[in-house]
Amino acid sequence: MPSLSRQQAEEILFEEARLLDDRRYDEWFAMLTDDAIYWVPCNGEGFDPNREISLVYDDHARLRDRIDRLGSGVAHAQSPPSKTCRLISNVQIEQTSDDAAVITSAFFLYELRHARQRIFAGRYYHRLRFEGSRWKIASKKAVLVNNDEVIDNLTFIV
């Protein structure tokens, strides 16, 4: 198995963005490892989610609950669901081995809900692990540029 190429990294990030924008949460969840972590730190870069305040810090089980709720059609905070569009750029492979890689990227996320527009920008930090026959997301950290400002509930996956 070869190390992760930049093209492969971009394809994974673009697929993830498309699935989340299309609210295809079960397909997105299948991209994750069984021990995946999803983290949106508060007040800076975030170094230790066990010692710092987080906007979101979900393990695999909590992510499953979040996805079930979002897909149920009865999640009040997402009824009607947000319309989102993500742009991913500046993809860099920071570290790689035969079965693991760390990817950083910049993102721009537009949300429309109840005629209200919100814009988020920041950096993604994805840890990938090669499992079976494909690269899977072992962790996703989304550092929002404005994470030290007041942010209304993030009721969708950043």
N, C-alpha and C positions, 0 to 999 in steps of 0.2 A: 504494500500500500504506500503510495507516494505521500509526501508532505502536502499540506493544503496549499493550493496556488491562490493567487490574488483573484483570478477569475472565479474559482470555486467559492471563495469567501464572499465575493460580491453576489453571486447567484444565491447563496444561502440567505444573505441579508435582504436581497430584493424579494425572494420568495416569502420570507417572514413578513415583510412590510405588506405585500399584496394580500396574504392570508388574513392579517389583522385588519387591514382596510376593508376587506370583503366580509369581515366577521365570520370567517371560517375557522373558528376557534379549535375545534377538534383536530383539524388538519395541522394547525399550528402546534397544538399540544403534542402531536405525534413527532414533531421535530425536536422535542426535549428529551434529555436523559431522565432516567427514573429518580435521580437525585437532584434535579434541576432547581436552581434558585433564581428568582426574579426580584430585583432590588432597585428601588428608586430612592436614593438618599436625599436627605434634607440638609440644607445649610452647608454646601460645599461638595467636595469630591466624594466624600464617604470612604472611610478606611475600614471601619469595623461595625457592621450592622447590629452586632450584639451590644455595643456600647454607645451607639449614636441613635438619634431620632431618625426615622425613615418615613417617607411618604407612603411607600409600599415595601414590604419585605415578606415575600411568599416562598415557601418551600413547595415541593411537588404536590403535596396533598392540598395545600391551600390554593395553589393554582388550579387544581382540578375543581375545587369548590367554586372558585371565581368564574371559571369557564362554564360550569354547569349553570350558575346563576345568570351569567350574561346570555347564555343560549336558551334560557327557559322562556323568555318573552315576558316574564313577570318581575324582572329586576327594575324596581321603581326608578332608580337612579339612571337607568338606561332605557326608559320607555317614554318616547321613542328612542331608538338607539342613535348614538352619535354617528355622523358621517365623518370619516377621517381620510386624510391623504398624507402619506409619509414620503419624504424625499431623503434618500441616503446618499452620502458622498464622502470623499476623503477617506476611503477604506484603506486601512493599513494592517498588515499582519505584523503584530508586535513580537510574537514568539511562536515557535512551532517545533514540534517533534513529530515522530512518525504517527502518533495517535492523539495528539493534543495541539491546540492552537489558541492564541489570544488575538482577537481582532478588535481594532478600534475604528470607529466611524463617526461622522457628524450626521445629525438628523435634523430635519425640519418637519414638524407635525402640525397639520391644520385640522381643527375640529369645528364642526357645525352642529349645533343642537338647539332646538327651540329658537331659531333665528338668531342665535348668539354665536359669534365666532371667537375661537381662542387659538392662539398660535404658541407652540412650544418649540424650542430649539435646544440642542445639547449634544452630548456625546454618548454613544453606546460603547460598552465594553462587553464583548461576547467571549466566553470561554467555550470552545468546541472540543468535542471528544469523538474520535472515530469508534463507532460501535457497529458490529455486524458488517454491513456493507456501505455505511454512509456516515457522514459527519452529523453530529447532533449537538444541540445547544445544552451545555452543562450549567451555564449561568449567563444571565443577561442583567447588566447594570446600566440604567439610564440616568445620566447626570444632566438634569435640566439646568440651563443657563440661569434661570430665575428661581432656583430652588431655595434661595434665602429670602424670597418675597412671599407674600400671601398667595397661596394657590388654592382655588376651590377644589373640591373632591375630584380625584382622578378616578372616574368610574369606568374607564376603559383601560386597555393595556397599552402602555406608552411604547 
